[in-house]
Amino acid sequence: DTAVSQTPKYLVTQMGNDKSIKCEQNLGHDTMYWYKQDSKKFLKIMFSYNNKELIINETVPNRFSPKSPDKAHLNLHINSLELGDSAVYFCASSPAGYGLTFFGQGTRLTVV
Amino acid sequence: AQTVTQSQPEMSVQEAETVTLSCTYDTSESDYYLFWYKQPPSRQMILVIRQEAYKQQNATENRFSVNFQKAAKSFSLKISDSQLGDAAMYFCAYIGNEKLTFGTGTRLTIIP
């Protein structure tokens, strides 16, 4: 039983396309996140949701739109993909007050 | 803003020896958590160890221990009896206001 699962694991697509990455957690956590890991392995938060409400929205192009239909799911939709969007995207979740953050296995997005 | 600094981009250690990875951070908060995450080539983010800032005692998990110096804002990771499976990227991370901030990582190589 995977705690935080995201699909797909790999995604190769052409510039200009629109794509989505899905994330689900079965830990009962209230908070979910999207992180981006660039080619230099640097990890940076993109979005944070708490109980379906957007809490953190870092400086991210508005081509990126997160959607949380319920507190167990946080999807990431990306419009008009660009070469610079190529990265590994991690979904994560955490319970309130404990500091622990659990990560999904990552989605490697390659834009060609 | 919180920042996390890992000054060692790469480290190597002989198998069975001990290695220490450095991490410093900057924050004005008094209550926070610090973490070390391991990222092997599989890219999964694996929690290695966690330290709560209000606890003076250094956290330990089997062969992994930390040296937490709150006044100096230093949080180093010691790996004892290094094993081949310890080879990975290691990320130091901080969470205070529910946003996990990562250092730039240290790539650890184990020499057989």
Interface residues (C-beta under 8 A of the other chain):
Chain A: T31 Y33 Y35 K40 K41 F42 L43 K44 I45 S48 N50 I55 I56 V88 F90 A92 S94 G99 L100 T101 F102 F103 Q105 G106 R108
Chain B: Y32 Y33 F35 Q39 S42 R43 Q44 M45 L47 R50 E52 M89 F91 I95 E98 K99 L100 T101 F102 T104 G105
